[in-house]
């Protein structure tokens, strides 16, 4: 075995170990992000449930009376469909 082959095997092994370390780092990062997402989701759910519970205990707001629609003032807006037809 010459030194060139030994160097190639050492480089190959180093690259394999480096990929394994990168994979472990990526997995740790993924788990941290997943935990943060779960915690954020739980916090937002708690806020939503508290808001819904508060809305149920409060009386609904009183409805405001709405004014009936106003009649048109100009003659071009008259409705002629309600008039009886002459034959």
C-alpha positions in Angstrom: 0.0 0.0 0.0 1.5 3.3 -1.0 1.0 6.7 0.7 -1.4 7.9 -2.1 -3.9 5.1 -1.3 -3.6 5.7 2.4 -4.2 9.4 1.9 -7.3 8.7 -0.2 -8.7 6.3 2.4 -8.1 8.9 5.2 -9.8 11.6 3.1 -12.8 9.3 2.4 -13.1 8.4 6.1 -12.8 12.1 7.1 -15.6 13.0 4.7 -17.8 10.3 6.0 -17.3 11.5 9.6 -17.9 15.1 8.5 -21.2 14.1 6.8 -22.2 12.3 10.0 -21.4 15.3 12.2 -23.3 17.6 9.7 -26.3 15.2 9.9 -26.3 15.3 13.7 -26.1 19.1 13.7 -29.0 19.2 11.2 -31.1 16.8 13.3 -30.5 18.9 16.5 -31.5 22.1 14.7 -34.6 20.4 13.3 -35.6 19.2 16.8 -35.0 22.7 18.3 -37.2 24.3 15.6 -39.9 21.6 16.1 -39.9 22.2 19.8 -40.2 26.0 19.3 -43.1 25.5 16.9 -44.9 23.2 19.4 -44.4 25.7 22.2 -45.6 28.6 20.0 -48.6 26.6 18.9 -49.5 25.7 22.5 -49.2 29.4 23.6 -51.4 30.6 20.7 -54.0 27.9 21.4 -54.1 28.9 25.1 -54.6 32.6 24.1 -57.4 31.6 21.6 -59.2 29.5 24.2 -58.9 32.2 26.8 -60.3 34.7 24.3 -63.2 32.4 23.4 -64.0 31.7 27.1 -64.0 35.5 27.8 -66.3 36.0 24.8 -68.8 33.4 26.1 -68.9 35.0 29.6 -69.5 38.5 28.3 -73.0 39.6 27.2 -73.3 40.0 23.4 -73.2 43.6 22.3 -76.6 45.3 21.8 -77.7 45.5 18.2 -78.1 48.9 16.8 -81.4 49.8 15.2 -81.0 50.3 11.5 -83.0 52.9 9.7 -85.2 51.8 6.9 -83.9 52.7 3.4 -84.8 56.1 2.2 -86.9 56.7 -0.9 -85.2 58.1 -3.9 -85.8 61.8 -4.4 -85.3 62.1 -8.2 -87.9 60.9 -10.6 -85.5 58.9 -12.7 -85.3 56.3 -9.9 -89.1 55.6 -9.7 -90.1 52.0 -9.8 -92.8 51.5 -12.5 -93.0 47.7 -12.2 -95.5 48.1 -9.3 -98.1 50.0 -11.4 -101.0 47.9 -12.9 -100.9 47.5 -16.6 -103.8 48.9 -18.7 -105.1 46.8 -21.6 
